[in-house]
Amino acid sequence: MTQPDHIALSPNLTIRRALVGLWQVADIEKDGAVMDPQIGADHLAAYAASGFDTFDMADHYGTAEVITGALLARGDAATVCTKWCPTPGPMTAEVVRAGVQERLDRLGVDTVDLLQFHWWSFEHPAWLDALHEMTHLRDEGLIREIGLTNFDAAHLHLALADGVPIVSNQVPCSLLDRRATGPLSDVCAQWGVKLLCYGTLQGGFLSEKWLGQPEPTKITDWSKMKYKRFIDTAGGWDAYQSVLRAASEVAAKHGVSIANVATRWVLENKAVAGVIIGARLGEARHSADNLKLFRFALDADDHAHLKAAFALTTPLPGDCGDEYRKPPFLTASGDLSHHLDTMPSAMTVEDVPNRPGEQRVLSGSEWEDICGYCRAHRVGDRVFVSGTTATAGLDRAVAPQDAGAQTTFVLDKIGAALTALGASMEDVVRTRVYLSDAEDVLAVSKAHGRVFGEIKPANTLFQIGQLIGDYKVEIEAEAILRPQI
């Protein structure tokens, strides 16, 4: 019997190109009833018997790790991809080791095959500390390979340029959500990283069940609540139905299902190593249908037909992962701004002595005391941000050979200073960029444009003799807070 294809993410790790996703364990257990691990392991064993023996899970997918651990304890062979999604804060060696050890304990293993890291807000720079600590644990043998989840192109590039050995990035991708096929795929091609894609069926919306059906008025399933938001943002129900009809016509040509076509389209993108197929344990496995993914391929006419339908939709805004970090929040619960507002700041805010109403932000750099300056200063409705470099910790230059990556880190740091003082990047009215090498103009400008493309503050770019140390770029900013309308 045909089995799912294999693909090597690295010389040390091979996975199936169709992974079994266990996120629905959390949905099954959301009312407090915990699945019996042995019964859950029975369900996983049935998948493995059909060749679907690579399982994807996370620390917050209910007891998915425990269930998988029960399978492994029986001696069954399986490849395990799990995720660690810590709350932003200081990522010391002890914190990271504890997070990894919890994954090992729940799975009952000595090594996690693929540990994928998620970070809620890049304004807190400790995500890079965490990845370097994970690299140390990889060297110790606790982690076979390191992956990311829901990282955009800029921050994937930054992590790679800073020397983190990343093999994969797990992101959404579908006929309606094509963001992963843009800049993110370009970064993957440059660095040899692969994508693992979820949401390929948009929570089941990309199937025969919904073809020609009226728009639902009430949805209670978490997955469909999330992906209905994707449909709305991609142009609405009529645009979605146009894509569904095109997929149906391609499916009929090949004698397969709409789900097969939708998933195969994702799988044929060059950066994609695998697709994650959701499993609701205890219900239909659809293994026979999913095996059809490896029995046909889309031809040029199929791609052209689907592309014509894409033209009737609205491209989703931003990059992969933005749905968790900025509007429009395309998640099951919708607006996550309240969640992000609770994130700890890497900055310290203090009132300015003898200047009522003025505040300043300190980043903890020893140079703030030596030189007598602050990261940012607020006077009334104006915020002035000091020249900022890509410094991690006290004195380490991030990505010393990559000006574009440094710019991404710098702008995150500026954003954190503004947030700490009640402002945001949208309030910025001027930036000044200082470069030591004119050859870096394009890379720095693209990174600047990724953040300020719609805001368009006044800007001046200087080439100077040389920046101190391993810094290739330094940026300062000014912001004005407008009255809330």
C-alpha positions as CSV (number, residue, x, y, z in Angstrom):
1,M,0.0,0.0,0.0
2,T,1.2,3.5,-0.8
3,Q,2.6,5.4,2.2
4,P,3.2,9.1,2.6
5,D,6.5,10.3,1.1
6,H,9.5,11.1,3.3
7,I,11.6,14.2,3.3
8,A,14.8,15.1,5.1
9,L,14.7,18.3,7.1
10,S,18.4,17.7,7.9
11,P,20.9,14.8,7.9
12,N,19.6,14.0,11.4
13,L,15.9,14.2,10.9
14,T,13.5,12.7,8.3
15,I,9.7,13.2,8.5
16,R,6.6,12.2,6.5
17,R,5.4,14.8,4.1
18,A,1.9,14.4,5.6
19,L,2.1,15.0,9.4
20,V,-0.7,14.2,11.8
21,G,-1.7,17.3,13.7
22,L,-3.0,16.9,17.2
23,W,-4.3,20.4,18.0
24,Q,-7.8,19.1,18.2
25,V,-7.0,17.2,21.4
26,A,-7.3,20.6,23.1
27,D,-10.7,21.1,21.6
28,I,-11.8,17.6,22.7
29,E,-10.6,18.3,26.2
30,K,-11.8,21.9,26.4
31,D,-14.6,21.1,28.8
32,G,-12.3,19.4,31.3
33,A,-12.6,15.8,30.3
34,V,-9.1,14.4,29.7
35,M,-8.6,11.7,27.1
36,D,-7.3,8.4,28.4
37,P,-3.7,8.2,27.2
38,Q,-3.8,4.6,26.3
39,I,-7.0,5.1,24.2
40,G,-5.4,8.1,22.6
41,A,-2.3,6.0,21.9
42,D,-4.5,3.4,20.2
43,H,-5.7,6.1,17.8
44,L,-2.2,7.2,17.0
45,A,-1.1,3.6,16.4
46,A,-3.8,3.3,13.8
47,Y,-2.4,6.3,12.0
48,A,1.1,5.0,12.2
49,A,0.0,1.6,10.8
50,S,-1.2,3.5,7.6
51,G,2.2,5.2,7.3
52,F,1.2,8.5,9.0
53,D,3.8,8.2,11.8
54,T,5.0,11.8,12.1
55,F,3.0,13.6,14.8
56,D,2.8,17.3,15.4
57,M,1.7,18.8,18.7
58,A,2.4,21.5,21.3
59,D,2.7,22.2,25.0
60,H,-0.8,23.7,24.9
61,Y,-2.6,21.0,22.8
62,G,-4.2,19.5,25.9
63,T,-2.6,16.1,26.7
64,A,-1.3,15.5,23.2
65,E,2.2,15.1,24.4
66,V,1.2,12.7,27.1
67,I,-0.9,10.6,24.6
68,T,2.1,10.5,22.2
69,G,4.3,9.5,25.1
70,A,2.0,6.6,25.8
71,L,2.5,5.5,22.2
72,L,6.2,5.7,22.4
73,A,6.3,3.8,25.7
74,R,4.8,0.8,23.9
75,G,7.9,0.8,21.7
76,D,6.0,2.0,18.6
77,A,8.2,4.0,16.2
78,A,7.1,7.6,15.6
79,T,8.7,11.0,14.8
80,V,7.6,13.7,17.2
81,C,7.4,17.4,16.4
82,T,6.2,19.5,19.4
83,K,6.2,23.1,20.2
84,W,7.3,25.3,23.2
85,C,5.3,28.5,23.4
86,P,6.5,30.4,26.5
87,T,5.2,33.7,27.8
88,P,7.7,36.5,26.8
89,G,10.1,37.3,29.6
90,P,13.7,36.7,30.4
91,M,14.9,33.5,28.8
92,T,17.7,32.4,31.0
93,A,19.5,29.1,30.6
94,E,17.4,27.8,33.5
95,V,14.1,28.9,32.1
96,V,14.8,27.4,28.7
97,R,16.1,24.1,30.1
98,A,13.0,23.8,32.2
99,G,10.7,24.3,29.2
100,V,12.6,21.7,27.2
101,Q,12.7,19.3,30.1
102,E,8.9,19.5,30.5
103,R,8.5,18.4,26.8
104,L,10.9,15.5,27.4
105,D,9.1,14.4,30.6
106,R,5.6,14.6,29.1
107,L,6.8,12.6,26.1
108,G,8.9,10.2,28.2
109,V,11.9,10.6,25.9
110,D,15.5,11.7,26.1
111,T,15.5,13.7,22.9
112,V,12.8,15.7,21.1
113,D,13.0,15.1,17.4
114,L,11.9,18.6,16.4
115,L,11.2,21.3,19.0
116,Q,9.4,24.3,17.4
117,F,9.6,27.6,19.1
118,H,6.8,30.3,19.2
119,W,7.1,33.8,20.5
120,W,4.2,36.2,21.0
121,S,5.8,39.6,20.7
122,F,9.1,40.4,19.0
123,E,9.3,43.7,20.9
124,H,10.6,41.6,23.8
125,P,14.1,40.5,22.5
126,A,14.5,37.5,24.7
127,W,13.2,35.2,21.9
128,L,16.7,35.3,20.4
129,D,18.2,34.4,23.8
130,A,15.8,31.4,24.0
131,L,16.8,30.2,20.6
132,H,20.5,30.3,21.5
133,E,19.9,28.4,24.7
134,M,17.9,25.9,22.7
135,T,21.0,25.6,20.4
136,H,23.1,24.7,23.5
137,L,20.5,22.0,24.4
138,R,20.6,20.7,20.8
139,D,24.4,20.3,21.2
140,E,23.8,18.4,24.4
141,G,21.4,16.0,22.6
142,L,18.2,17.0,24.2
143,I,16.9,18.4,21.0
144,R,17.5,16.8,17.6
145,E,16.6,19.8,15.5
146,I,15.2,23.3,16.1
147,G,12.2,24.7,14.3
148,L,10.1,27.8,14.6
149,T,6.3,28.3,14.4
150,N,4.5,31.4,13.1
151,F,7.6,33.4,12.4
152,D,7.5,35.9,9.6
153,A,10.2,36.2,6.9
154,A,12.1,39.1,8.6
155,H,12.4,37.3,12.0
156,L,13.2,34.0,10.4
157,H,16.0,35.7,8.5
158,L,17.2,37.5,11.7
159,A,17.5,34.3,13.6
160,L,19.4,32.5,10.9
161,A,21.7,35.5,10.4
162,D,22.4,35.4,14.1
163,G,23.6,31.8,13.8
164,V,20.6,29.8,15.1
165,P,20.5,26.4,13.3
166,I,16.9,26.4,12.2
167,V,15.6,23.6,9.9
168,S,11.8,24.5,9.7
169,N,9.1,27.1,10.3
170,Q,5.5,26.0,10.8
171,V,3.0,28.5,9.3
172,P,-0.4,28.5,7.8
173,C,-0.8,28.1,4.0
174,S,-3.8,27.3,1.8
175,L,-5.6,28.2,-1.3
176,L,-7.0,31.2,0.6
177,D,-3.9,32.1,2.6
178,R,-1.0,32.3,0.3
179,R,1.3,34.5,2.4
180,A,3.8,31.8,2.9
181,T,4.5,31.7,-0.9
182,G,6.0,35.2,-0.8
183,P,9.0,36.6,1.1
184,L,9.0,33.7,3.6
185,S,9.6,31.2,0.8
186,D,12.4,33.4,-0.5
187,V,14.1,33.4,2.9
188,C,13.7,29.6,3.0
189,A,15.3,29.2,-0.4
190,Q,18.2,31.5,0.6
191,W,18.9,29.5,3.8
192,G,17.8,26.0,3.0
193,V,14.9,26.1,5.6
194,K,11.7,24.2,5.0
195,L,8.1,25.1,5.8
196,L,5.6,22.9,7.6
197,C,2.1,24.1,6.7
198,Y,-1.1,23.9,8.7
199,G,-4.6,25.2,7.9
200,T,-4.4,23.7,4.4
201,L,-8.1,22.9,4.5
202,Q,-9.1,26.1,6.4
203,G,-10.7,24.1,9.2
204,G,-12.6,21.9,6.8
205,F,-14.0,24.8,4.7
206,L,-12.0,23.6,1.7
207,S,-14.1,20.5,1.1
208,E,-17.1,19.3,-0.8
209,K,-19.3,19.8,2.3
210,W,-19.3,23.6,1.7
211,L,-19.4,23.7,-2.1
212,G,-22.4,25.9,-3.1
213,Q,-23.6,26.2,0.5
214,P,-25.0,29.4,2.1
215,E,-22.8,31.3,4.5
216,P,-23.1,29.9,8.0
217,T,-24.7,32.3,10.6
218,K,-23.4,30.5,13.7
219,I,-20.1,28.6,14.3
220,T,-19.0,27.1,17.6
221,D,-16.1,24.9,16.5
222,W,-12.8,26.7,17.4
223,S,-11.1,25.8,14.1
224,K,-14.0,27.0,11.9
225,M,-14.3,30.1,14.0
226,K,-10.7,30.9,13.2
227,Y,-10.8,30.1,9.5
228,K,-14.1,31.8,8.9
229,R,-12.2,35.0,9.7
230,F,-9.7,34.1,7.0
231,I,-12.5,33.7,4.5
232,D,-14.0,37.1,5.5
233,T,-10.6,38.8,5.1
234,A,-9.9,37.1,1.8
235,G,-12.9,38.7,0.2
236,G,-15.9,37.0,1.7
237,W,-18.1,34.0,1.0
238,D,-18.6,34.6,-2.7
239,A,-14.8,34.9,-3.3
240,Y,-14.2,31.8,-1.3
241,Q,-16.9,29.9,-3.2
242,S,-15.1,30.8,-6.5
243,V,-11.9,29.2,-5.2
244,L,-13.8,26.2,-4.0
245,R,-15.5,25.7,-7.4
246,A,-12.1,25.9,-9.1
247,A,-10.7,23.3,-6.7
248,S,-13.7,21.1,-7.3
249,E,-13.2,21.2,-11.1
250,V,-9.5,20.3,-10.7
251,A,-10.5,17.5,-8.3
252,A,-13.0,16.0,-10.8
253,K,-10.3,16.0,-13.5
254,H,-8.0,13.9,-11.3
255,G,-10.6,11.8,-9.6
256,V,-9.7,13.1,-6.1
257,S,-11.3,15.2,-3.4
258,I,-11.3,19.0,-3.0
259,A,-9.2,18.4,0.1
260,N,-6.7,16.5,-1.9
261,V,-6.3,19.3,-4.4
262,A,-6.1,22.0,-1.7
263,T,-3.5,20.1,0.2
264,R,-1.5,19.1,-2.9
265,W,-1.3,22.7,-4.0
266,V,0.4,23.6,-0.7
267,L,2.7,20.6,-0.9
268,E,3.9,21.5,-4.4
269,N,5.3,24.8,-3.3
270,K,9.1,24.5,-3.3
271,A,9.7,25.7,0.3
272,V,7.1,23.3,1.7
273,A,8.4,20.1,3.3
274,G,5.2,18.8,4.8
275,V,1.5,19.5,5.4
276,I,-0.1,19.0,8.8
277,I,-3.4,17.2,8.6
278,G,-5.6,17.6,11.6
279,A,-6.8,14.6,13.5
280,R,-9.8,14.4,15.7
281,L,-8.9,11.3,17.7
282,G,-11.7,8.8,17.9
283,E,-13.4,10.0,14.7
284,A,-12.8,9.1,11.0
285,R,-9.1,9.1,10.1
286,H,-9.4,9.7,6.3
287,S,-6.1,7.9,5.8
288,A,-7.0,6.4,2.5
289,D,-8.1,9.7,1.1
290,N,-5.0,11.5,2.4
291,L,-2.8,8.8,0.8
292,K,-4.1,10.1,-2.6
293,L,-1.9,13.2,-2.1
294,F,1.0,11.1,-3.3
295,R,-0.7,9.5,-6.3
296,F,-1.3,12.6,-8.4
297,A,0.2,16.0,-9.2
298,L,-1.2,19.3,-10.4
299,D,-0.3,20.3,-14.0
300,A,0.2,23.7,-15.5
301,D,-3.5,23.9,-16.5
302,D,-4.5,23.1,-12.9
303,H,-2.3,25.8,-11.5
304,A,-3.6,28.3,-14.0
305,H,-7.2,27.5,-13.2
306,L,-6.6,27.9,-9.5
307,K,-4.7,31.1,-10.1
308,A,-7.6,32.6,-12.0
309,A,-9.8,32.0,-9.0
310,F,-7.2,33.5,-6.7
311,A,-7.5,36.7,-8.6
312,L,-11.1,37.0,-7.3
313,T,-9.9,37.0,-3.7
314,T,-8.2,39.6,-1.5
315,P,-4.7,38.7,-0.4
316,L,-4.4,38.3,3.3
317,P,-2.5,41.3,4.8
318,G,1.0,41.1,6.2
319,D,3.1,38.0,6.7
320,C,2.7,34.6,8.4
321,G,2.2,35.0,12.2
322,D,0.9,38.5,12.0
323,E,-2.6,37.2,12.8
324,Y,-1.4,36.6,16.4
325,R,0.4,39.9,16.8
326,K,-1.5,42.7,15.0
327,P,-4.9,43.5,13.5
328,P,-6.7,41.9,11.9
329,F,-6.4,39.2,14.5
330,L,-7.4,36.1,12.5
331,T,-7.8,33.7,15.4
332,A,-10.6,31.7,16.9
333,S,-11.2,34.4,19.6
334,G,-10.6,37.3,17.4
335,D,-9.0,40.5,18.9
336,L,-5.9,39.5,20.9
337,S,-4.8,43.1,21.8
338,H,-5.9,42.4,25.4
339,H,-3.5,39.5,25.5
340,L,-0.6,41.4,24.0
341,D,-1.2,44.3,26.4
342,T,-0.3,41.9,29.3
343,M,3.0,41.0,27.8
344,P,6.0,42.1,30.0
345,S,8.2,44.8,28.7
346,A,11.9,44.5,28.3
347,M,12.1,48.3,29.1
348,T,12.0,50.1,32.5
349,V,9.8,53.2,32.6
350,E,10.5,55.9,35.1
351,D,9.3,59.5,35.8
352,V,11.9,62.2,35.1
353,P,12.9,63.8,38.4
354,N,11.8,67.4,38.8
355,R,10.0,67.4,35.4
356,P,6.3,66.7,36.1
357,G,4.6,64.7,33.4
358,E,7.9,63.6,31.6
359,Q,8.9,60.0,31.4
360,R,11.9,58.1,30.1
361,V,12.7,54.5,29.2
362,L,15.8,52.6,30.1
363,S,16.8,49.4,28.4
364,G,19.4,48.3,31.0
365,S,22.5,49.0,28.9
366,E,25.5,50.0,31.1
367,W,26.1,52.8,28.6
368,E,23.0,54.6,29.7
369,D,24.7,55.4,33.0
370,I,28.1,55.8,31.6
371,C,27.0,58.3,28.9
372,G,24.0,59.7,30.8
373,Y,21.2,59.0,28.3
374,C,18.0,57.0,28.0
375,R,16.6,54.8,25.3
376,A,13.6,57.1,24.8
377,H,12.1,60.3,26.4
378,R,8.5,61.4,26.4
379,V,7.7,65.1,26.8
380,G,4.0,65.8,26.5
381,D,2.8,64.2,23.3
382,R,6.3,63.8,21.8
383,V,8.6,60.8,22.2
384,F,12.3,61.0,21.2
385,V,14.1,57.6,20.7
386,S,17.9,57.6,20.9
387,G,20.1,56.1,18.2
388,T,19.5,52.4,18.5
389,T,21.7,49.5,17.5
390,A,21.2,45.7,17.3
391,T,22.5,44.9,20.8
392,A,21.4,41.8,22.6
393,G,22.1,41.6,26.3
394,L,24.7,44.1,27.5
395,D,27.1,44.2,24.5
396,R,26.5,41.5,21.9
397,A,26.0,42.7,18.3
398,V,23.2,40.7,16.7
399,A,23.8,39.3,13.2
400,P,27.1,41.3,12.8
401,Q,27.4,40.5,9.0
402,D,23.8,41.4,8.1
403,A,22.5,45.0,8.0
404,G,19.0,44.0,7.1
405,A,18.7,41.6,10.0
406,Q,20.1,44.2,12.4
407,T,17.5,46.7,11.1
408,T,14.7,44.3,12.0
409,F,16.1,43.9,15.6
410,V,16.6,47.7,15.9
411,L,13.1,48.5,14.9
412,D,11.7,45.9,17.3
413,K,13.7,47.6,20.0
414,I,12.4,51.1,19.0
415,G,8.9,49.7,19.0
416,A,9.3,48.3,22.5
417,A,10.5,51.7,23.8
418,L,7.5,53.5,22.2
419,T,5.1,50.9,23.6
420,A,6.5,51.4,27.1
421,L,5.7,55.1,26.8
422,G,2.2,54.7,25.5
423,A,3.1,55.2,21.8
424,S,3.5,52.9,18.8
425,M,5.2,52.7,15.5
426,E,2.1,54.3,13.9
427,D,2.9,57.5,15.9
428,V,6.4,57.8,14.4
429,V,6.9,61.0,12.3
430,R,10.6,60.9,11.7
431,T,13.4,58.3,11.4
432,R,17.1,58.8,10.9
433,V,19.2,55.9,9.6
434,Y,23.0,55.8,9.9
435,L,24.9,53.2,7.7
436,S,28.6,52.4,7.6
437,D,28.4,50.7,4.2
438,A,26.5,52.1,1.2
439,E,26.1,48.6,-0.1
440,D,23.6,47.9,2.7
441,V,21.2,50.6,1.6
442,L,18.7,48.3,-0.1
443,A,18.6,45.7,2.7
444,V,18.1,48.3,5.4
445,S,15.6,50.2,3.3
446,K,13.5,47.0,2.7
447,A,13.6,46.3,6.5
448,H,12.5,49.9,7.2
449,G,9.8,49.7,4.6
450,R,8.4,46.4,6.1
451,V,7.5,48.4,9.2
452,F,6.9,51.8,7.9
453,G,5.5,51.1,4.4
454,E,2.0,52.4,5.3
455,I,3.1,54.9,8.0
456,K,5.7,56.7,5.8
457,P,7.4,59.0,8.4
458,A,9.9,61.7,7.3
459,N,13.2,59.9,6.9
460,T,16.9,60.7,6.3
461,L,19.6,58.1,5.6
462,F,23.2,58.8,6.1
463,Q,26.4,57.0,5.2
464,I,29.0,57.7,7.8
465,G,32.6,56.7,8.2
466,Q,32.1,53.8,10.6
467,L,29.9,52.7,13.4
468,I,31.5,51.4,16.6
469,G,32.1,47.7,16.9
470,D,30.2,45.1,14.7
471,Y,27.2,47.4,14.1
472,K,26.2,48.1,10.5
473,V,23.2,50.3,11.1
474,E,21.9,52.7,13.8
475,I,18.4,54.3,13.8
476,E,16.8,57.0,15.8
477,A,13.1,58.0,15.8
478,E,10.6,60.7,16.8
479,A,6.9,60.1,17.5
480,I,3.9,62.3,18.2
481,L,0.9,60.9,20.0
482,R,-2.4,62.0,18.4
483,P,-5.6,62.4,20.3
484,Q,-7.8,59.2,20.3
485,I,-10.7,59.6,17.9
